[in-house]
Amino acid sequence: MTVIEAISKRISDLMYEKGWSIYKLSRLTGLTPHGIQVILKKSHKDVKLTTLLLLANAFDMSVSELLNCDYFQYENLQIDI
């Protein structure tokens, strides 16, 4: 799994757990609905740290907590440089 795929999956999981729509997450983060859709559809290769900060804050967690799941274990990621 690529890093963007892992981020997309983690955000999707958290949205599902909370019952949030893209529009609710947009209101909580200040990101546009389109920007969130781009992340969820894995349309970009990378996500900015500031975007991760906004997302983590919306879920009332730190970036460390946001990335603290098996999706982000090194052995589970395909890292392209």
N, C-alpha and C positions, 0 to 999 in steps of 0.2 A: 504494500500500500504506500502511495506517495504521501508526503507531508500534507498537501492540500486535501487529499482524500481523507486523511485522519482528522484534520480540522473540521471538514465538512461533516463527517460522521459524528464527531463529538458534539458539534453544535446541534445537529439534527436530533441526537439522542436527548440532549438537555431540553431542547424545545418540546420534544414529545413528552418527556417526564413532567414538564410544567404545564403542558397543554397550550403552549404559546404559538401564535401564528407568526409569520414573517413580519407582519405589520406591527404586532406588539413588540417584537424584538427591535424593530426599527425605531419605535417610539422610545424604548428604554436606552438604546445605544446612541441615537442621533445619526446612525447610518441610514442611508436610503434603503427602501425595500429592494431596489435593484442591486445595490451593493451586497446585501445579504444573499440574494438569489445567486449572484456571481460566486460567492463562497460555497453555497450549498450545491451548485451545479459544477463546482470544481473548474470554473472557466479560466482562472488565473493560476499561475504556477506557485505564487507565494502570497502570503497575507502579512501586512505590516504589523509590527509590534503594537503600534497605537490602536489598530483595529482589534487585536487580541485583548488589549487592556479594556477597551470599550465593551467587548463581548463578555469578558470575565466579570467586569463590574455589574453588568446587567443581570448576570446569574448569581450575583452576590458572592463572588469568589475571587481569589487571586489568579494571575496567569499561571502560576505554578499548579494551583488546584485544577484549573481548566485543562492543563496538559498532563495531569496526573491520572492517566488511564492506560490500559494496555496498548491502545492504538499507537501511542508515542514511544513504546519501547523500541530501542534501537534495532533489535533483531526483527521487529515487525515492519520496519520502514524501508522503503526503497529510496535511497538518497542519491539524487542526481546533482552533480556539480557542474 
